Amino acid sequence: MYYVYILKSQRKGGFYTGFTKDVVKRLSQHNTGKVKSTKHLIPFDLVYSEAYQNAAEARKREYYIKSQKSRQFIEQLIAKAS
């Protein structure tokens, strides 16, 4: 399984979207500063995830979410999942 995930920065309140095979491991990498692009935003909370059968589907969904460039879109996505 592959996962699209959304993290929320506790420090800045911003969101980060990515995809991975292991959400728990990836969250740990983000929170320990091992991901250069998010190092300045730690700590993070995992606020959303979706599962996919293959990497291509997950990457396509990740790009779609990122292409929306909308905090409102992400917040609605999270709210629907709650």
N, C-alpha and C positions, 0 to 999 in steps of 0.2 A: 504494500500500500504506500501511496504518496499522499502528502498532506499540504494543503495551502493553509497558511496560518497568518493571523494578525496579532501583533504585539502592541501593547500600549505602554508608552514610557511613563513611569511614575514621576519622573523629574520634570519633563516638558509637556506631557499630556498628548504628544503626537503618536501617530500610528506607524507601524512598519509591517509590510506585507512580504511574505516569502513562501518558499515551498521546500519540503524536505521529506526524507523517509522516516525520520525519528524526531518528532516534535519535542519530546522531553530533552533529548540531547542538544537539539538546536537552541532551545530556550536557554539552556545552561551556557552554551557558547556565547549567546548574546549577553547574558547577565554577568559573565566573567570577563568581558571585554575582548574576547577572541575574534569578534567580528568588527573589523576596522570601521565600517560605515555606520555602525550603531554604538560604538564605544562611548561617545559623548552623551548618550541618552539613557544609559543604564541607571537604575534597574527597570526591567520590563515585567509586565504581566501578560500571560497568554489570554486573549479575550475572545478568540474565534479560531475555529479550524474546520476544514472540510476534507474528506477522504476521497481518493481517486485510485483507480486500478493501475494506472501507469503514469509515468513521468510527463509524457506529452500532454495528457489531459490536465494534470495539476499545473504545469507551466502555463498552459493556455488560460486557465482560470486566474492564475496569479497575474498575468499580463493584463487580463480584462479588468481586474480590480484596480490595478495600478493605473490603467488608462483612464479610469473615471476621474482621477485627480480631485476627488471630492470627499471631504471629511464627512459630509452628510450621508453620502452613499455608504461609507464604511460603518457609520453609526447605525444606519438603518439595517444593514446586514447583520450586525451584532445584535440589535434589538430583536430581529425576527428569530434569531437562534435561541434567544433566552426564553 
